[in-house]
Amino acid sequence: MKASPENQRTLLAIADLDRRIQQAERARTQPPQGARINELADARKQQLNELTVLAGALDDARAELGRVESDVALATQRRDRDAERLTSSTDPKQAQALENEIDALSRRIDMLEDTQLEVMARVEDAQSAVDTQQALIDQTQAEGAALTARAKAEMAAAAEESTRLARDRAALAGTVAAELLVEFERRSARDGIGVGLLRAGVCEGCRMVLPGTDLTRIRKAAPDDVVSCPECGAILVRTEESGL
């Protein structure tokens, strides 16, 4: 195949644009924040499950506190009622019975109030655990939201960059002979290396040092001959740096 040296050198610029387009597409579809965002999503799910358990324990403690407070209130009401009856009682036996019941109720109230203090402490501890867990969830949520916003901004910028690079590539491709462009794209699709600069006897497409026999063959080729790297099959672009 024949192609002007200028067209062959243009392939290097097109290959560079292809590389940058691939990078932009990766940035558009695979933002670097993605892994951390997924980690945070999993962490938040686990944290929410833990919050549900802690909130359940808090509800149970509050319910128990409500029952104890109700028992204290009922016992106090009964003791106060008995105390009122005692003040107006004229029957010694009834008065003794009321005094005994008042003593028993007072002891029960003391026990209930001790229990009430214990349960109140449990409610306080449970509330603190819920608040701590909620703060952790809020922190996770905030980091995830910040990373997501940054990822979206970078993805949008990468999309714009990809579009701009694609326009630049199309403009350059329009200056290259159709046959040469088709051959370059065929080799790129096959091996991933469509073209490489020959510099100091090294193919920069595959980074291989070419044997002397191949360099001799390439040296004898006309400037408009399209030559290939014997190692990777890329189109070899020759310049004054090729060492021929």
C-alpha positions in Angstrom: 0.0 0.0 0.0 1.1 3.5 -0.8 0.4 6.6 1.3 2.0 10.0 1.6 4.4 10.4 4.6 2.2 13.2 5.8 -0.9 10.9 5.9 1.1 8.3 7.7 2.2 10.8 10.4 -1.4 11.9 10.7 -2.3 8.4 11.9 -0.1 9.0 15.0 -2.3 12.0 15.9 -5.5 10.1 15.2 -4.2 7.2 17.4 -3.4 9.7 20.2 -6.9 11.1 19.9 -8.3 7.5 20.0 -6.4 6.9 23.2 -7.7 10.1 24.8 -11.3 9.4 23.7 -11.0 6.0 25.4 -9.8 7.7 28.5 -12.6 10.2 28.4 -15.2 7.4 27.9 -13.8 5.5 30.9 -14.0 8.7 32.9 -17.6 9.2 31.7 -18.8 5.6 32.5 -16.4 4.6 35.3 -15.8 7.6 37.6 -13.0 7.1 40.1 -15.4 7.8 42.9 -17.6 4.8 41.9 -16.0 2.2 44.1 -16.2 4.4 47.2 -19.8 5.4 46.4 -20.7 1.7 46.3 -18.8 1.1 49.6 -20.7 3.9 51.2 -24.1 2.6 49.9 -23.4 -0.8 51.4 -22.2 0.8 54.6 -25.3 2.9 54.8 -27.6 -0.1 54.3 -25.8 -1.9 57.2 -26.0 1.2 59.3 -29.7 1.6 58.7 -30.2 -2.0 59.7 -28.3 -1.4 62.9 -30.4 1.8 63.5 -33.6 -0.3 63.2 -32.3 -2.6 66.0 -31.3 0.3 68.2 -34.5 2.1 67.6 -36.4 -1.1 68.6 -34.5 -1.3 71.8 -35.3 2.4 72.5 -39.0 1.8 71.9 -39.0 -1.2 74.2 -37.2 0.8 77.0 -39.7 3.6 76.6 -42.6 1.2 76.7 -41.3 -0.4 79.9 -40.7 3.1 81.4 -44.3 4.0 80.6 -45.6 0.8 82.3 -43.5 1.5 85.4 -44.6 5.2 85.5 -48.2 4.0 85.3 -47.7 1.5 88.1 -46.1 4.3 90.2 -49.0 6.6 89.5 -51.6 4.0 90.4 -49.9 3.0 93.6 -49.5 6.6 94.6 -53.2 7.3 93.9 -54.2 4.3 96.0 -51.9 5.3 98.9 -53.2 8.9 98.8 -56.8 7.6 98.8 -56.1 5.3 101.7 -54.4 8.2 103.6 -57.6 10.2 103.1 -59.7 7.4 104.4 -57.4 6.9 107.4 -57.9 10.5 108.5 -61.7 10.1 108.6 -61.7 6.5 109.9 -63.1 5.9 113.4 -62.9 2.1 113.3 -59.5 0.9 114.9 -59.5 -2.3 112.9 -60.1 -0.4 109.6 -57.5 2.2 110.6 -54.9 -0.6 111.3 -55.7 -2.2 107.9 -55.4 1.1 106.1 -52.0 1.8 107.8 -50.7 -1.6 106.8 -51.8 -1.1 103.2 -50.3 2.4 103.2 -47.0 0.9 104.4 -47.1 -1.8 101.8 -47.9 0.7 99.0 -45.1 3.0 100.2 -42.6 0.1 99.9 -44.0 -0.8 96.5 -43.7 2.8 95.4 -40.1 2.9 96.6 -39.3 -0.3 94.6 -41.1 1.0 91.5 -39.3 4.3 91.7 -36.0 2.5 91.9 -37.0 0.5 88.9 -38.1 3.7 87.2 -34.7 5.2 87.6 -33.0 2.1 86.2 -35.3 2.1 83.2 -34.8 5.8 82.7 -31.1 5.2 82.5 -31.6 2.5 79.9 -33.8 4.9 77.9 -31.1 7.5 78.0 -28.4 5.0 76.9 -30.7 3.7 74.2 -31.4 7.2 73.0 -27.7 8.0 73.0 -27.0 4.9 70.9 -29.7 5.9 68.4 -28.3 9.4 68.1 -24.8 8.2 67.6 -25.9 5.8 64.9 -27.9 8.5 63.2 -24.9 10.8 63.2 -22.9 8.0 61.6 -25.5 7.5 58.9 -25.7 11.3 58.3 -21.9 11.3 57.9 -22.0 8.4 55.5 -24.8 10.1 53.6 -23.0 13.4 53.4 -19.8 11.8 52.0 -21.8 9.8 49.5 -23.7 12.8 48.3 -20.5 14.9 47.9 -18.8 12.1 46.0 -21.8 11.5 43.8 -22.0 15.2 43.0 -18.3 15.3 42.1 -18.6 12.1 40.0 -21.5 13.6 38.1 -19.6 16.8 37.4 -16.5 14.8 36.2 -18.7 12.5 34.1 -20.3 15.5 32.4 -16.9 17.1 31.8 -15.6 13.8 30.4 -18.6 13.6 28.1 -17.9 17.0 26.7 -14.2 16.1 26.3 -15.1 13.0 24.5 -17.4 14.9 22.1 -14.7 17.5 21.4 -12.1 14.8 20.8 -14.4 12.9 18.5 -14.9 16.1 16.4 -11.1 16.6 16.2 -10.6 13.0 15.2 -13.2 13.3 12.4 -11.5 16.4 11.1 -8.1 14.7 11.0 -9.5 11.5 9.6 -11.0 13.6 6.7 -7.4 14.5 5.6 -6.2 10.9 5.4 -6.6 8.7 2.3 -9.6 6.4 2.8 -7.7 3.2 2.1 -5.0 4.1 4.6 -7.6 5.0 7.3 -9.5 1.8 6.8 -6.3 -0.2 7.1 -5.3 1.7 10.3 -8.7 1.1 11.8 -8.7 -2.6 10.9 -5.4 -3.1 12.6 -6.5 -1.1 15.6 -9.6 -3.2 16.0 -7.7 -6.4 15.6 -4.7 -5.9 17.9 -5.4 -2.6 19.6 -2.3 -1.1 18.0 -2.9 0.4 14.6 0.1 2.6 14.2 3.5 3.2 15.9 6.3 5.6 15.5 9.6 4.0 14.7 12.1 5.8 16.9 15.8 4.7 17.2 15.0 1.3 15.9 12.1 0.7 18.4 8.5 0.4 17.5 6.7 2.7 20.0 3.5 0.7 19.3 4.7 -2.4 21.1 8.0 -1.1 22.5 10.0 -3.8 20.8 13.5 -3.3 19.3 13.4 -4.4 15.7 16.0 -6.8 14.4 18.7 -5.4 12.0 17.3 -7.4 9.0 13.8 -5.8 9.5 15.4 -2.4 9.8 17.3 -3.0 6.6 14.1 -3.9 4.8 12.3 -0.9 6.1 15.3 1.4 5.2 15.0 0.3 1.6 11.3 1.0 1.4 10.2 4.1 -0.4 8.9 7.1 1.8 5.3 6.5 0.6 5.4 2.7 1.2 3.2 1.7 4.1 5.4 -0.7 6.2 4.5 -2.7 9.2 6.1 -3.7 12.5 7.1 -7.4 12.3 6.3 -7.7 16.0 2.8 -6.1 16.5 1.7 -5.6 12.9 1.1 -1.8 13.4 1.7 0.6 10.6 5.3 2.0 11.2 5.7 5.7 10.8 9.2 6.7 9.8 10.7 10.1 10.6 14.2 11.5 11.1 14.1 9.9 14.6 13.7 6.4 13.2 17.4 5.7 13.1 17.4 4.3 9.6 
